[in-house]
Amino acid sequence: MLGIIYLILAMLLGYEASAFLIEKEEQKISVNRIWLKLPAAFGTGILLLTWSVYIISWFFSVVGGVQNPLLYGNVIVLVSGTVILAVILMIKKKKNHPFLAGRLWEDKSRFRKELILYGLLLVFITYMMFYVFYIRDGVLYSGLTVYGDYAPHTAMMRSFSLGNNFPTQYPHYGGADVKYHFMFQFLAGNLEYLGLRLDFAYNIVSIGSLLGFLMLLSQLAVRITGRFCCGAVTVILFFFRSGAAFFRYVWEHLQTGDLLAALQENTSFIGYTVNENWGLWNFNVYLNQRHLAFGLLIVTLVIYVFLDWLEAGTSHKEKGFSWFIQRILSLQAWKSRNLEKALIMGLLLGLSAFWNGAAVIGGLLILLGFAIFSDGKVDYAVTAGTAVFFSFLQTKIFIRGSAMDTRLYLGFLAEEKTLWGVVKYLFWMGGIFFLGLILLIFFMKRREKAMLTGFLFPVIFAFVLLMTPDINVNHKYIVIAYGFLSVFWAWAICSLWGKKLWKKLLAVLLAVCLTATGIYDFVIILRGNGTGHRVTVNMNSDLTRWLADHLGKQDLLLTPEYSMNEVTMSGVMLYCGWPYYAWSAGYDTNYRADRAVEIYTATDESVLRSVVKEEKITYILFEEGSEFEQKECQEALISQTFEKVYETEDRRIRIYKTIDDE
């Protein structure tokens, strides 16, 4: 119940906090503001309330030394939030201002259509979130196409709901700083702490984030095009991606004569570019990277507001090169239009950095593209500067050393690191989607061309720079751009859907080309996460309870290379869990993996004790038949050297304590 109260309070406070941003847009298209206010309230409220809980809890844990800091954080924030809300209501009542000020919808006919669209979206998103992640009869079920990402995420959630992860560490690489954006997981963990079951806590905020983002994206499409149809089609294109993979797959199996069998029996994502079979480009990304949608909700809200600046810049009467020069040299091009909004938007982006850093970077890149053609460039600079300042501040608090290792890396995942190689890669990966924009641009006016340019900036970035050890991570920038660029393809489809039959047929053909691969990917998502394709974890495990009760934030547990199981679900700090998670986040897993092998294969007691002490490992877990880096784990010397403090009922797992109680 407290978890639901938390979410409701966040929405109500977020409604007040975000009202200034979306109350007075300068736009020609009538927009039903309710679909802006709801996601803005959710995103802003969750962002501000959750940071407040985290900061206060951190203070009570680190400075106050309390063992249950979330109790203090939640009590103070929930009580204070309620008081603030009551004061706001009293002030509005005295001034005869209704709480829900302003008309929430202007176009009643479109409102009814939008209500149906978003209602169907809510049902669909809810079904999919619970389809891939749910608890039944005390067992957690996680689909095979998503559980790899859920492993570090659930461990982080449990480190807060069952533990005291302040200062925050990365559970799959304990004892160090936290380099990975974790606030979405903190939110879910805090909601579980407040009484929501883990799957409800994780899924409810995921549903709100994705639904809110798609509301804003579709309203962005309506504002750009003036047509409800474009908003609805944009949503469809978002779920079902463009690509050449399906058509090539069909052609190959037509030649071998087994097309129907292949389509019916296949359970893997299809693709002909590097790692496309991971599901890098389809809806699976939003199912396993739940925090990406929340980041994009905030980013889309900021982009929507900055459309005022872009439309002002593109509405001037100058033409051609003269207009462009004026956007660089004129006073109007630089003079601030609304400094207060710029500061608030910068704050929102900056506070989102540890919710999803890629979304914030992608959003700033889009704004950079917008700024070139906009009036009020000073406001863009203020927003970017504020966002970077708060992002930098967080990295200095959470991360030791450099937060990013930015370097030139041309070509992304293209096999040939040439311009032609990139063109071929874009075709096989995205079909006509990216390359076809070259044709669409000839049918656009100045305003739309400027928007298109801005939305392409994250794609350019993905093919030029690398900020993490794993180049695959750059796919998020392309995915981000894909969502916004879908608006223009939706516009093309809706524009073709005229009275003439040949235009309708062309619209259908275009829609098929843009969605066929994504539709088949969706079929694979359903198959790959259905019965028999799920990882299970016992949520009532005695092992989980024992670890949560006996290990604190100062303890470090050596385990085999665990992904998601009863051990990680305890939220304790692992010395080196599944190495890929920590490696892709920027940790030196090679060093710890070597030391772990040294411990598990040690033959000399003095060496064993020395390594354990140097690495500050307080507990060692041994599981029958386990390996680390393909080396068989040995228990004999460990059992002779250290005290056994726990053994599972089936005697499969034993835990040894490496330090004496003081």
Buried (B, 14 or more C-beta within 10 A) or exposed (E): EEBBBBBEBBBBBBBBBBBEBBEEBEEEBEBBBBBBBBBBBBBBBBBBBBBBBBEBBBBBBEEEEBEEBBEBBBEBBBEEBBEBBEEBBEEBEEEEEEEEEEEBBEBEEBBEBBBEBBEEBBEEBBEBBBBBBBBEEEEBBBBBBBBBBBBBBBBBBBBBBBBBBBEBBBBBBBBBBBBBBBBBBBBBBBBBBBBBBBBBBBBBBBBBBBBBBBBBBBBBBBBBBEBBBBBBBBBBBBBBBBBBBBBBBBEBBEEEEEBEEBBEEBEEBBBBBBBBBBBBBBBBBBBBBBBBBBBBBBBBBBBBBBBBBBBBBBEBEEEEEEBBEBBEEBEBBBEBBBEEBBBBBBBBBBBBBBBBBBBBBBBBBBBBBBBBBBBBBBBBBBBBBBBBEBBEEBBEEBBEEEBBEEEEBBBBBBEEEEEEBBBBBBBBBBBBBBEBBEEBEEEBEBBBBBBBBBBBBBBBBBBEBBBBBBBBBBBBBBBBBBBBBBBBBBBBBBBBBEEEEEEEEBBEEBBEBBBBBBBBBBBBBBBBBBEEBBBEBBBEBEBBEBBBEBBEBEBBBBBBBBBBBBBBBBBBBBBBBBBBBBBBBBBEBEEBBEBBBBBBBBEEEEEBBEBBEEBBBBBBBBBEEBEBBEEEBBBEBBBEBBEBEBEBEEEEBBBBBBBEEE
